[in-house]
Amino acid sequence: MRTIPLGKTGLNVPAVALGCMRLSALDERGADAYVKTALDFGANFFDHADIYGGGVCEEIFGRAVQGIARDKLLIQSKCGIVPGQRYDFSKEHILRSVEASLKRLQTDYLDVLLLHRPDALMEPEEVAEAFCQLQAAGKVRFFGVSNQNPMQMALLQKYLPMPLCADQIQLSLAFCGAIAQGMHVNIECDSAVVRDGSVLDYCRLNDITIQPWSPFQHGMFGGPFLGSADYRKLNAAIDKVAEGYGVSNTTIALAWLLRHPARFQPVVGTMNLTRLADCLRAADIVLSRQEWYDLYLAAGNDLP
């Protein structure tokens, strides 16, 4: 598995991260097979959140990796969402959430902790206290965020002694405004509207790894674009490229993200072992510049 640097952590991590949000759909045997398949490909970076399956996903994973040396795994989790009630970046909530995740995962530490969604009531000094306490206790090695824009990250970073290492944002071939806006500078069109504060450029400037979530979705949970009748042209273009490489359409759709020089680390959430293997093979494919642009245009984007 090809690796990339994770922010300024000094870690080299797999180019594809494994999202564990659907792990609760598997029984013990299925979870064991999922972990084994991933590790056989060299994919040892697993992404969790305290709310996935109400904590059940972390519990299943914790049982599945018993017997595997901890230093062979890279475990990331997220906190800050109290479903249906609030977002919570208070020191108390962060510390309590991490303790609960560690217990469910049956581990002494997280490699990475992300703040899940922006909390309007965030007090950055309080977050910094929580992060410093967790790091000093050896319970979290590195820290990042999810779904945050540049100014939110800059505000938090002002109070942190450690650099933020990652930001998770939604990004795919059919949801790529973060990329498209950079090619429509000084153009009066919808694609030129900067909706995320130029998060892509900010993260590249500050060595923050972007972890695209829902890399096969269109819209906000609009469903997969692969096989969708709404994306016939895109699917035909993907299939053509896939045939040339002798791989699946899944592989090519993910390879499109991996071709970007920002060195994204997409988070894939499939529990299907065949599709998982197709996702992980994407790290071995390097699309040509023309192939990348052909797919970009086929997705309904334009060049000004």
TAQUI-V465988 format. One line per field, one symbol per residue. burial: I if it has 9 or more other C-alpha atoms within 8 Angstrom, else O. Layout:
# TAQUI-V465988
burial: ???
This chain:
# TAQUI-V465988
burial: IOOIIIIIOOOOIIIIIIIIIIIIOIOOOOIIOIIOIIIOIOIIIIIIIIIIIOIIIIIIIIIIIOOOOOOOIIIIIIIIIIOOOOIIIIIOIIIOIIOOIIOIIIIOIIIIIIIIIIIOOIOIOIIIIIIOOIIOOOIIIIIIIIIIIIOOIOIIIOIOOOOIIIIIIIIIIIIIOIOIIOIIOOOOOOOIOOOOOIIIOIIIOOIIIIIIIIIIIIOOOOOIIIOIOOIIOIIOIIIOIIIOOOIIIIIIIIIIIIIOOOIIIIIIIIIOIOIIIIIIIIIOOOIOOOIIOIIIIIIOOOOO
